Amino acid sequence: MAFEMSDNLRHIVEAGVRHRHPDFDEEKVKLEVLRLMIGDKLYKQMSKEMGRRL
């Protein structure tokens, strides 16, 4: 049940990102959802550790 709720929340967030940024492709939508879910600080740290800008 918890996984289903997480999936539902992710779909809602994706829909919101698509609504606010209709020019985003699917990759940008997924990255923006990730940023929103984990926060700016962790997102920036993760992108540095991966050696590229997310």
N, C-alpha and C positions, 0 to 999 in steps of 0.2 A: 504494500500500500504506500509506503514512504517513497519508493522509487517512482511509482505512478504519479504521486503528487509532485515530485521533483521534475519529472518529464512535463507535466502540465504547466508548472511554473516556467520552465525553460521555453516552452512554446508561447506562452503569454508574453514573456520578455522579448522573444524573437519578433513577435508580431508588433510590439511597441517600437522596437528598433527599426523594423521595416517601414513603419508608419512615419517615424521621425526622419528617416534617411532613405527615401525611395531610390536614391542613386547608388546605394551600397550593393555590391554583389554578395553572394552567399558567404564567401570567405570573410568579408568585412563584417557581415551580420554576426557570424559566429564569434569573431574576435571581440566585437563590441559587447555581445552577451557575456562572454568570459570576463571582460573588464568590469562590467556592471555587477557581476556575481561575486567576484573576488576582491574588487576595490582597486583604486588607482595605484596605491603603494605597492601591493603585491604584484599587480599586473606589470608595472614598470620594472620591478625587481626581476620578475620572471623573464621579461624581454631582454634585460641585460645579460642574464645568465645563459640565455639561449644564443647570445651573440648577434641578435638582430632585433629590430624594432617590430613589435607585434602590431 
